[in-house]
Amino acid sequence: MSLAHRIWKLGADIDTDVLAPGHAMKHGIDRIAQHCLESVRPEFAAQVKVGDVIVAGPNFGIGSSREQAASVLVRLGVAAVIAPSYSGLYFRNAFNVGLLLLTCPQAQTLQDGQSLVIDQNASWVQTEDGQRLMCEPIPDFLLDMARSGGLLNQLRRKLANKTQPPNPSLSPTH
């Protein structure tokens, strides 16, 4: 199990413009992150802590395909988003930048400010009072991508492992 994570609860249909507002898009990711969720939770960007999680309603990440909408949450230290459903583009962008998305049909039963733990295989989450919610299975390659910090980090790691010379002490002797 992972450490306890504090919940930030949001509603349904959180779109990419709410996560990465258009007026901030001319700036770098640090500046965009300062405006993340400002229209629905004005305190979020200033008060979110590394390891916190977002719990939202259905259709999280709908809207444009801007990668910054997932990247701002990574930049702010969000450990995961838990929702019943996601936009397909957002889902892939999130894993590509290392953001874990957990699909839990009963996500909205979780409460703002509660602490929860996430199973190391991301198959369930559990609150401090023992409420356990099952999550849809995540393919191993996507879990690995999130744990690696995104697609680029995953590829770097795989390439580094391929370019290292074999260790003769691990070779079988004849």
N, C-alpha and C positions, 0 to 999 in steps of 0.2 A: 504494500500500500504506500501511497505517497503521503506527504505532509498534509496538514490541514490547510484548506484553502477557503478564503472568505468569499461569499457570494455577492455579486452585484446583479440584482434582478432587473430585467428589462421586459418590455412587452413584445408583441408580435410584430412582424414585418419591419424589423430594423434594417434599413437599407444602407447602401454604401455611402450615400450622401450624409447620413447621420454619423457614420464611422469616420469618414474622411471627407469633410465638407468641401464643396467645390471652391469656395472662396479661399481656402488654404492650399489648394493643389499647386499653386505656383511656387510654393516653398518646399524645403526638404522635409524628410520624414519626421524629424524632431519637432518642427513647427506644426506640421499637420497633426501630430499626436496631441499637441496642446489643445486642439479643438475637437478631439474625438468625443462623440456622444454629447456635445455641449447643448444640443437642442432638447435632449431628453433627460440627461443627468449632468447638469452644468458643473457639478463638483467632481465628476469622474476622473478626468485627466490629472487633476491636482492631488486627488486622494487615493487613487488606485495604488496598490502595493504589489511588488513582485510576488507572483504566486497566486494572486486573486483569480477568481473565475467569473465569467459572465454566464448567467442563466437567462434564457430568453424564450419567447414564444416561437411559434412556427414562422418559417420563411426568413430566417436570419440571413443577412447578406444579400437580399434582393437588390436589384438595380444594375448599376454599371459593372463593368468587368475590372475596374481599377484595383490593382494589386495592393495599393496603399491602404485600402479598407481592412485588409488582414494584417498588413505590416505594422500599422499603428498599434494594434493590440500586442504584437510581439515586442515592439519598442517600449511599450508601457509595462511590460512584464507579465501580461495576462497568461496564466498557465493553460487555460482551456476555455472553450465556449461549450455550453450544454444547452441544447435546444431540440425540439421535436423534428425540425427539418431545416434545411439550408438551401440557398440557391446553389445550383450545380457549379457555376463558375466560382462562386465564393468558396465552396467546399474545396475545390482543387487549389485555388490560390492560397487558401489558408495552410494546407499541408505543404505546399511548395515553399512557403516562408517559415515553416516550422511551428505553426499554430495547431494545437490539437483541438479537433471538433468531436464532441460526443453527441450522438443522436439518441436522445432519451424521450420516448413518447410522453412520459409524465413529468418532464422537466419543470413545468410551471407549478408543481406542488412544492418545489423548494422555495425557501423564503430569503428575502434580502437580508444580508448580514450574517446568515447562518454560516457555520464552518462545515466543510465536508472533506472527505478523503476520496481519492480516485484510485481505483484498483490499478495495479501496475500494468495489467493487460487492457485497461480501459473498457472492461466489460460491465462495470457497475460503479456507482458513486454512493457514498453513505454519509449521512449527516451525523452530527455529534449525538443526536438523540436516537440513533439507530435506524432511521428511515433509509432503506436501500432501494435504489432505482437501477434497473437493468438498462444497459445501453446496447444499441445494435453493434454487432461485431465490426471491427475495423480491420481491413486487410493488413497483414504483417508489413508489407512494403510501405504502407502509409504510416503505420505506427513507427517504423524505423525512420521514416522521413521526418516526422515530428520530433522524435527523440534526438535526431542528428542536428536539429536546428534548421531544417529545410532541405530542399532538393539540392541546392549547390553544395552545401556542407556534406550531404550524403554522398554525392558524386566525388567530391574531393577525398573523402575517407576511403571510398572504394578504389579510386585511382591510386592513392597512396599505398594501399595494401597490395595492389597488383605490381607496383614498381619496386617494391622492396625485394632484395635478393632473397632466395630461399635460405633458411637457416639450416646449415648442414647437420647440426645436432638433432634436428627433428626428422631427418631422413632415416628411413629404415636401413639397417645394415644388412649386407648380403653375406 
